[in-house]
Amino acid sequence: MNRSQKRARDRAIKKSKKKKTDLEKKLGLFDLMPSDCFICHKEFNKKDKQMVKTWNVVVREKENTVKVYCPECWNGAIKLLEEFGVPLKNERQD
């Protein structure tokens, strides 16, 4: 194998390591999920089905941050935004 072939192979290997599928990125963010509410620090159990269904998770992929909000804090924030007249985008997918 000559020098140009080695360099081409090295570039291909380096390029393939940079590629991550969308699923791999999201699974990596799952590890960043905290175990408590961002506002009131109430305990969040990832294995409790009812908690997973009722709590809200906000993912900011650009900043690589994940925040968890309990229903009380989430509803309080929504009410506060409505009082100030801030338009809401409901991005939640059930």
C-alpha positions as CSV (number, residue, x, y, z in Angstrom):
1,M,0.0,0.0,0.0
2,N,1.5,3.3,-1.0
3,R,1.4,6.6,0.8
4,S,-1.7,8.0,-1.1
5,Q,-3.7,4.9,-0.4
6,K,-2.8,5.0,3.3
7,R,-3.9,8.7,3.5
8,A,-7.1,8.0,1.6
9,R,-7.8,5.1,4.0
10,D,-7.1,7.2,7.0
11,R,-9.4,10.0,5.8
12,A,-12.2,7.4,5.2
13,I,-11.7,6.0,8.7
14,K,-11.7,9.5,10.3
15,K,-14.8,10.5,8.3
16,S,-16.7,7.4,9.3
17,K,-16.0,8.1,13.0
18,K,-17.5,11.5,12.8
19,K,-20.7,10.2,11.3
20,K,-23.3,9.4,14.0
21,T,-26.8,8.4,13.2
22,D,-29.7,10.3,14.6
23,L,-30.5,7.4,16.9
24,E,-27.0,7.4,18.4
25,K,-27.2,11.1,19.1
26,K,-30.5,10.8,20.9
27,L,-29.3,7.8,22.9
28,G,-26.3,9.9,23.9
29,L,-28.6,12.7,25.1
30,F,-30.6,10.1,27.2
31,D,-27.6,9.7,29.4
32,L,-27.6,13.4,30.1
33,M,-31.1,13.3,31.5
34,P,-31.1,14.4,35.1
35,S,-32.9,12.5,37.9
36,D,-34.8,15.5,39.3
37,C,-37.0,18.4,38.3
38,F,-35.1,21.4,37.0
39,I,-37.2,23.8,39.0
40,C,-38.2,22.2,42.3
41,H,-35.7,19.3,42.3
42,K,-38.4,16.7,42.9
43,E,-37.1,13.1,42.3
44,F,-37.7,11.7,38.8
45,N,-37.6,8.0,38.2
46,K,-36.9,7.0,34.6
47,K,-38.3,3.5,35.2
48,D,-41.7,4.7,36.6
49,K,-44.2,4.5,33.6
50,Q,-46.6,7.1,35.1
51,M,-43.8,9.6,35.7
52,V,-42.4,9.1,32.1
53,K,-45.9,9.8,30.7
54,T,-46.7,12.9,32.8
55,W,-43.4,14.7,33.2
56,N,-42.0,16.9,30.5
57,V,-38.5,16.6,29.0
58,V,-36.9,19.5,27.0
59,V,-34.0,18.6,24.8
60,R,-31.8,21.3,23.3
61,E,-29.7,19.4,20.8
62,K,-27.6,22.4,19.8
63,E,-26.5,22.9,23.4
64,N,-26.6,19.2,24.3
65,T,-28.8,19.8,27.3
66,V,-31.7,17.9,28.7
67,K,-34.0,19.3,31.3
68,V,-36.9,17.5,33.1
69,Y,-39.9,19.3,34.5
70,C,-42.6,17.9,36.9
71,P,-46.2,18.5,35.9
72,E,-46.7,21.2,38.6
73,C,-43.7,23.3,37.5
74,W,-44.6,22.8,33.8
75,N,-48.2,24.0,34.3
76,G,-47.0,26.9,36.4
77,A,-44.6,28.0,33.7
78,I,-47.3,27.7,31.0
79,K,-49.7,29.8,33.1
80,L,-47.0,32.4,33.7
81,L,-46.3,32.7,30.0
82,E,-50.0,33.0,29.2
83,E,-50.3,35.8,31.7
84,F,-47.5,37.7,29.9
85,G,-49.1,37.0,26.5
86,V,-46.2,35.0,25.2
87,P,-47.2,32.8,22.2
88,L,-46.7,29.1,22.9
89,K,-45.5,26.5,20.5
90,N,-46.8,23.1,21.5
91,E,-44.1,20.8,20.3
92,R,-45.1,17.9,22.4
93,Q,-45.6,14.7,20.5
94,D,-47.9,12.1,22.2
